[in-house]
Amino acid sequence: MSFEEEVIPLFIVGAAIVSILELVAGCVLLRHMHKARNRLIAHTVSTIIALLFLVRSIFANWLGAEVGIASISNSVNIGLFGIFWAISVFLLLSIIDILTCSSRKEP
């Protein structure tokens, strides 16, 4: 796939900045809710892993990745992206559940 030269590092750096901001802001907001905070950390790590597989699939040529058969490598990378993204979404939903349950307990 062809891209302008600056798109690839911009995507990678942008995704890293957003992930770091999500992690820092979430940890600050959830500092007293340890269970939710730990799941937020797991969510962010899972999202980063998913993005690594996506980046490897989309930008393999630019990254200089050596693959045997590109179609198989891309299929595996997209599949792993989907798995880690799904894990990330389930963790986020569990955080929402924790937060809504804790708000129901307070008068």
ROPADREN-438303 format. One record per atom (N, C-alpha, C): residue number from 1; residue in three letters; atom name; x, y, z. Coordinates in nm, 2 decimals. Example, Ala and Ser with C-alpha at 12.3 -4.5 7.8 and 13.67 -1.06 7.14 Angstrom:
! ROPADREN-438303
- 1:ALA:N:1.32:-0.57:0.78
- 1:ALA:CA:1.23:-0.45:0.78
- 1:ALA:C:1.32:-0.33:0.78
- 2:SER:N:1.28:-0.22:0.71
- 2:SER:CA:1.37:-0.11:0.71
- 2:SER:C:1.29:0.00:0.79
***
This chain:
! ROPADREN-438303
- 1:MET:N:0.08:-0.12:0.00
- 1:MET:CA:0.00:0.00:0.00
- 1:MET:C:0.09:0.12:0.00
- 2:SER:N:0.06:0.22:-0.08
- 2:SER:CA:0.14:0.34:-0.08
- 2:SER:C:0.08:0.45:0.00
- 3:PHE:N:0.17:0.53:0.06
- 3:PHE:CA:0.13:0.64:0.15
- 3:PHE:C:0.23:0.75:0.12
- 4:GLU:N:0.20:0.87:0.16
- 4:GLU:CA:0.29:0.98:0.16
- 4:GLU:C:0.39:0.94:0.27
- 5:GLU:N:0.52:0.98:0.26
- 5:GLU:CA:0.62:0.94:0.35
- 5:GLU:C:0.60:0.98:0.49
- 6:GLU:N:0.54:1.10:0.52
- 6:GLU:CA:0.52:1.14:0.65
- 6:GLU:C:0.40:1.08:0.72
- 7:VAL:N:0.31:1.01:0.65
- 7:VAL:CA:0.19:0.95:0.71
- 7:VAL:C:0.22:0.84:0.81
- 8:ILE:N:0.31:0.76:0.78
- 8:ILE:CA:0.34:0.64:0.86
- 8:ILE:C:0.40:0.68:1.00
- 9:PRO:N:0.50:0.76:1.00
- 9:PRO:CA:0.55:0.80:1.14
- 9:PRO:C:0.45:0.89:1.21
- 10:LEU:N:0.37:0.97:1.14
- 10:LEU:CA:0.26:1.05:1.20
- 10:LEU:C:0.16:0.96:1.26
- 11:PHE:N:0.12:0.85:1.20
- 11:PHE:CA:0.02:0.76:1.25
- 11:PHE:C:0.08:0.69:1.37
- 12:ILE:N:0.20:0.64:1.37
- 12:ILE:CA:0.26:0.57:1.48
- 12:ILE:C:0.28:0.66:1.60
- 13:VAL:N:0.33:0.78:1.58
- 13:VAL:CA:0.35:0.88:1.69
- 13:VAL:C:0.22:0.92:1.74
- 14:GLY:N:0.12:0.95:1.66
- 14:GLY:CA:-0.01:0.99:1.70
- 14:GLY:C:-0.08:0.89:1.78
- 15:ALA:N:-0.07:0.76:1.74
- 15:ALA:CA:-0.14:0.65:1.82
- 15:ALA:C:-0.07:0.64:1.95
- 16:ALA:N:0.07:0.65:1.96
- 16:ALA:CA:0.14:0.65:2.08
- 16:ALA:C:0.10:0.76:2.18
- 17:ILE:N:0.09:0.88:2.13
- 17:ILE:CA:0.05:1.00:2.21
- 17:ILE:C:-0.09:0.98:2.27
- 18:VAL:N:-0.18:0.94:2.18
- 18:VAL:CA:-0.32:0.92:2.23
- 18:VAL:C:-0.32:0.81:2.34
- 19:SER:N:-0.25:0.70:2.32
- 19:SER:CA:-0.25:0.59:2.42
- 19:SER:C:-0.19:0.64:2.55
- 20:ILE:N:-0.08:0.72:2.54
- 20:ILE:CA:-0.02:0.77:2.67
- 20:ILE:C:-0.11:0.86:2.74
- 21:LEU:N:-0.18:0.95:2.66
- 21:LEU:CA:-0.28:1.04:2.72
- 21:LEU:C:-0.39:0.97:2.78
- 22:GLU:N:-0.44:0.87:2.72
- 22:GLU:CA:-0.55:0.79:2.77
- 22:GLU:C:-0.51:0.72:2.90
- 23:LEU:N:-0.39:0.67:2.91
- 23:LEU:CA:-0.34:0.60:3.02
- 23:LEU:C:-0.32:0.70:3.14
- 24:VAL:N:-0.26:0.81:3.11
- 24:VAL:CA:-0.23:0.91:3.22
- 24:VAL:C:-0.37:0.97:3.27
- 25:ALA:N:-0.45:1.01:3.18
- 25:ALA:CA:-0.58:1.07:3.22
- 25:ALA:C:-0.67:0.97:3.30
- 26:GLY:N:-0.67:0.85:3.25
- 26:GLY:CA:-0.75:0.74:3.31
- 26:GLY:C:-0.70:0.71:3.45
- 27:CYS:N:-0.56:0.70:3.47
- 27:CYS:CA:-0.51:0.67:3.60
- 27:CYS:C:-0.53:0.78:3.70
- 28:VAL:N:-0.53:0.90:3.65
- 28:VAL:CA:-0.56:1.02:3.74
- 28:VAL:C:-0.70:1.02:3.78
- 29:LEU:N:-0.79:0.99:3.69
- 29:LEU:CA:-0.94:0.99:3.72
- 29:LEU:C:-0.98:0.88:3.80
- 30:LEU:N:-0.91:0.76:3.79
- 30:LEU:CA:-0.95:0.64:3.86
- 30:LEU:C:-0.85:0.61:3.97
- 31:ARG:N:-0.78:0.71:4.02
- 31:ARG:CA:-0.68:0.68:4.12
- 31:ARG:C:-0.73:0.61:4.25
- 32:HIS:N:-0.85:0.63:4.29
- 32:HIS:CA:-0.91:0.57:4.41
- 32:HIS:C:-0.99:0.44:4.38
- 33:MET:N:-1.00:0.41:4.25
- 33:MET:CA:-1.07:0.29:4.21
- 33:MET:C:-0.97:0.19:4.15
- 34:HIS:N:-0.91:0.11:4.23
- 34:HIS:CA:-0.80:0.03:4.19
- 34:HIS:C:-0.84:-0.07:4.09
- 35:LYS:N:-0.95:-0.14:4.10
- 35:LYS:CA:-0.99:-0.24:4.01
- 35:LYS:C:-1.02:-0.18:3.87
- 36:ALA:N:-1.09:-0.07:3.87
- 36:ALA:CA:-1.11:0.00:3.74
- 36:ALA:C:-0.98:0.05:3.68
- 37:ARG:N:-0.89:0.10:3.76
- 37:ARG:CA:-0.77:0.15:3.71
- 37:ARG:C:-0.68:0.04:3.65
- 38:ASN:N:-0.68:-0.07:3.72
- 38:ASN:CA:-0.60:-0.18:3.66
- 38:ASN:C:-0.65:-0.24:3.53
- 39:ARG:N:-0.79:-0.23:3.52
- 39:ARG:CA:-0.85:-0.28:3.39
- 39:ARG:C:-0.82:-0.17:3.28
- 40:LEU:N:-0.82:-0.05:3.32
- 40:LEU:CA:-0.78:0.06:3.22
- 40:LEU:C:-0.64:0.04:3.17
- 41:ILE:N:-0.55:0.01:3.26
- 41:ILE:CA:-0.41:-0.02:3.22
- 41:ILE:C:-0.41:-0.14:3.12
- 42:ALA:N:-0.48:-0.25:3.16
- 42:ALA:CA:-0.49:-0.36:3.07
- 42:ALA:C:-0.55:-0.33:2.94
- 43:HIS:N:-0.66:-0.25:2.94
- 43:HIS:CA:-0.72:-0.20:2.82
- 43:HIS:C:-0.63:-0.13:2.72
- 44:THR:N:-0.55:-0.04:2.78
- 44:THR:CA:-0.45:0.04:2.71
- 44:THR:C:-0.35:-0.04:2.65
- 45:VAL:N:-0.29:-0.14:2.73
- 45:VAL:CA:-0.19:-0.23:2.68
- 45:VAL:C:-0.24:-0.31:2.56
- 46:SER:N:-0.37:-0.36:2.58
- 46:SER:CA:-0.43:-0.45:2.48
- 46:SER:C:-0.45:-0.37:2.35
- 47:THR:N:-0.49:-0.24:2.36
- 47:THR:CA:-0.51:-0.15:2.25
- 47:THR:C:-0.38:-0.13:2.17
- 48:ILE:N:-0.27:-0.11:2.25
- 48:ILE:CA:-0.14:-0.08:2.19
- 48:ILE:C:-0.09:-0.21:2.12
- 49:ILE:N:-0.11:-0.33:2.18
- 49:ILE:CA:-0.07:-0.45:2.11
- 49:ILE:C:-0.15:-0.47:1.98
- 50:ALA:N:-0.28:-0.44:1.98
- 50:ALA:CA:-0.37:-0.45:1.86
- 50:ALA:C:-0.31:-0.35:1.76
- 51:LEU:N:-0.28:-0.23:1.79
- 51:LEU:CA:-0.23:-0.13:1.70
- 51:LEU:C:-0.10:-0.18:1.64
- 52:LEU:N:-0.01:-0.24:1.72
- 52:LEU:CA:0.11:-0.29:1.66
- 52:LEU:C:0.09:-0.40:1.55
- 53:PHE:N:-0.01:-0.48:1.57
- 53:PHE:CA:-0.04:-0.58:1.47
- 53:PHE:C:-0.10:-0.51:1.34
- 54:LEU:N:-0.18:-0.41:1.37
- 54:LEU:CA:-0.24:-0.34:1.25
- 54:LEU:C:-0.13:-0.26:1.18
- 55:VAL:N:-0.04:-0.20:1.25
- 55:VAL:CA:0.07:-0.12:1.19
- 55:VAL:C:0.16:-0.22:1.11
- 56:ARG:N:0.19:-0.34:1.17
- 56:ARG:CA:0.27:-0.43:1.10
- 56:ARG:C:0.21:-0.48:0.97
- 57:SER:N:0.08:-0.49:0.97
- 57:SER:CA:0.01:-0.54:0.85
- 57:SER:C:0.00:-0.43:0.74
- 58:ILE:N:-0.03:-0.31:0.78
- 58:ILE:CA:-0.05:-0.20:0.69
- 58:ILE:C:0.08:-0.15:0.63
- 59:PHE:N:0.18:-0.13:0.73
- 59:PHE:CA:0.30:-0.06:0.69
- 59:PHE:C:0.42:-0.16:0.68
- 60:ALA:N:0.40:-0.29:0.66
- 60:ALA:CA:0.51:-0.39:0.66
- 60:ALA:C:0.62:-0.35:0.56
- 61:ASN:N:0.59:-0.30:0.45
- 61:ASN:CA:0.70:-0.26:0.35
- 61:ASN:C:0.78:-0.15:0.40
- 62:TRP:N:0.72:-0.05:0.46
- 62:TRP:CA:0.80:0.06:0.51
- 62:TRP:C:0.88:0.03:0.63
- 63:LEU:N:0.83:-0.07:0.71
- 63:LEU:CA:0.90:-0.11:0.83
- 63:LEU:C:1.02:-0.21:0.80
- 64:GLY:N:1.02:-0.26:0.67
- 64:GLY:CA:1.12:-0.35:0.63
- 64:GLY:C:1.10:-0.49:0.69
- 65:ALA:N:0.97:-0.52:0.72
- 65:ALA:CA:0.94:-0.65:0.78
- 65:ALA:C:0.96:-0.76:0.67
- 66:GLU:N:1.03:-0.87:0.71
- 66:GLU:CA:1.06:-0.98:0.62
- 66:GLU:C:0.94:-1.08:0.65
- 67:VAL:N:0.86:-1.10:0.55
- 67:VAL:CA:0.75:-1.20:0.56
- 67:VAL:C:0.77:-1.30:0.45
- 68:GLY:N:0.74:-1.43:0.48
- 68:GLY:CA:0.74:-1.53:0.38
- 68:GLY:C:0.64:-1.51:0.27
- 69:ILE:N:0.52:-1.52:0.31
- 69:ILE:CA:0.41:-1.50:0.21
- 69:ILE:C:0.32:-1.39:0.27
- 70:ALA:N:0.32:-1.28:0.20
- 70:ALA:CA:0.26:-1.15:0.25
- 70:ALA:C:0.11:-1.17:0.29
- 71:SER:N:0.04:-1.24:0.20
- 71:SER:CA:-0.11:-1.26:0.23
- 71:SER:C:-0.13:-1.33:0.36
- 72:ILE:N:-0.05:-1.43:0.39
- 72:ILE:CA:-0.07:-1.51:0.51
- 72:ILE:C:-0.03:-1.42:0.63
- 73:SER:N:0.08:-1.35:0.62
- 73:SER:CA:0.13:-1.26:0.73
- 73:SER:C:0.02:-1.16:0.76
- 74:ASN:N:-0.03:-1.10:0.65
- 74:ASN:CA:-0.13:-0.99:0.67
- 74:ASN:C:-0.26:-1.05:0.74
- 75:SER:N:-0.30:-1.17:0.70
- 75:SER:CA:-0.42:-1.23:0.75
- 75:SER:C:-0.40:-1.26:0.90
- 76:VAL:N:-0.28:-1.31:0.94
- 76:VAL:CA:-0.25:-1.34:1.08
- 76:VAL:C:-0.25:-1.21:1.16
- 77:ASN:N:-0.18:-1.11:1.10
- 77:ASN:CA:-0.17:-0.98:1.17
- 77:ASN:C:-0.31:-0.92:1.19
- 78:ILE:N:-0.40:-0.92:1.09
- 78:ILE:CA:-0.53:-0.86:1.10
- 78:ILE:C:-0.61:-0.95:1.20
- 79:GLY:N:-0.60:-1.08:1.20
- 79:GLY:CA:-0.67:-1.16:1.30
- 79:GLY:C:-0.62:-1.13:1.44
- 80:LEU:N:-0.49:-1.12:1.47
- 80:LEU:CA:-0.44:-1.08:1.60
- 80:LEU:C:-0.49:-0.94:1.64
- 81:PHE:N:-0.49:-0.85:1.55
- 81:PHE:CA:-0.54:-0.72:1.57
- 81:PHE:C:-0.68:-0.73:1.63
- 82:GLY:N:-0.77:-0.80:1.56
- 82:GLY:CA:-0.91:-0.82:1.60
- 82:GLY:C:-0.92:-0.88:1.73
- 83:ILE:N:-0.84:-0.98:1.77
- 83:ILE:CA:-0.85:-1.05:1.90
- 83:ILE:C:-0.81:-0.95:2.01
- 84:PHE:N:-0.70:-0.88:1.99
- 84:PHE:CA:-0.66:-0.78:2.10
- 84:PHE:C:-0.75:-0.66:2.11
- 85:TRP:N:-0.81:-0.62:1.99
- 85:TRP:CA:-0.90:-0.51:2.00
- 85:TRP:C:-1.03:-0.55:2.07
- 86:ALA:N:-1.08:-0.68:2.05
- 86:ALA:CA:-1.19:-0.73:2.12
- 86:ALA:C:-1.17:-0.74:2.27
- 87:ILE:N:-1.05:-0.78:2.31
- 87:ILE:CA:-1.01:-0.79:2.45
- 87:ILE:C:-1.02:-0.65:2.51
- 88:SER:N:-0.96:-0.55:2.43
- 88:SER:CA:-0.96:-0.41:2.48
- 88:SER:C:-1.10:-0.36:2.50
- 89:VAL:N:-1.19:-0.39:2.41
- 89:VAL:CA:-1.33:-0.34:2.42
- 89:VAL:C:-1.40:-0.41:2.54
- 90:PHE:N:-1.38:-0.54:2.56
- 90:PHE:CA:-1.44:-0.60:2.68
- 90:PHE:C:-1.39:-0.55:2.81
- 91:LEU:N:-1.26:-0.51:2.81
- 91:LEU:CA:-1.20:-0.45:2.93
- 91:LEU:C:-1.26:-0.31:2.95
- 92:LEU:N:-1.28:-0.24:2.85
- 92:LEU:CA:-1.35:-0.11:2.86
- 92:LEU:C:-1.49:-0.12:2.91
- 93:LEU:N:-1.56:-0.22:2.86
- 93:LEU:CA:-1.70:-0.24:2.90
- 93:LEU:C:-1.70:-0.28:3.05
- 94:SER:N:-1.60:-0.36:3.09
- 94:SER:CA:-1.60:-0.40:3.23
- 94:SER:C:-1.57:-0.28:3.32
- 95:ILE:N:-1.49:-0.18:3.27
- 95:ILE:CA:-1.47:-0.06:3.35
- 95:ILE:C:-1.60:0.02:3.36
- 96:ILE:N:-1.67:0.03:3.26
- 96:ILE:CA:-1.80:0.10:3.26
- 96:ILE:C:-1.89:0.03:3.36
- 97:ASP:N:-1.89:-0.10:3.36
- 97:ASP:CA:-1.98:-0.17:3.46
- 97:ASP:C:-1.93:-0.14:3.60
- 98:ILE:N:-1.80:-0.15:3.63
- 98:ILE:CA:-1.75:-0.11:3.76
- 98:ILE:C:-1.79:0.03:3.80
- 99:LEU:N:-1.78:0.12:3.71
- 99:LEU:CA:-1.82:0.26:3.75
- 99:LEU:C:-1.97:0.28:3.77
- 100:THR:N:-2.05:0.21:3.69
- 100:THR:CA:-2.19:0.22:3.71
- 100:THR:C:-2.24:0.15:3.84
- 101:CYS:N:-2.18:0.04:3.87
- 101:CYS:CA:-2.21:-0.03:3.99
- 101:CYS:C:-2.17:0.05:4.11
- 102:SER:N:-2.06:0.11:4.11
- 102:SER:CA:-2.01:0.20:4.22
- 102:SER:C:-2.10:0.32:4.24
- 103:SER:N:-2.15:0.37:4.13
- 103:SER:CA:-2.24:0.49:4.14
- 103:SER:C:-2.38:0.46:4.19
- 104:ARG:N:-2.42:0.33:4.17
- 104:ARG:CA:-2.55:0.29:4.23
- 104:ARG:C:-2.55:0.27:4.38
- 105:LYS:N:-2.43:0.24:4.43
- 105:LYS:CA:-2.42:0.21:4.57
- 105:LYS:C:-2.42:0.34:4.66
- 106:GLU:N:-2.38:0.45:4.59
- 106:GLU:CA:-2.37:0.58:4.66
- 106:GLU:C:-2.51:0.64:4.66
- 107:PRO:N:-2.56:0.70:4.77
- 107:PRO:CA:-2.69:0.77:4.78
- 107:PRO:C:-2.69:0.90:4.70
***
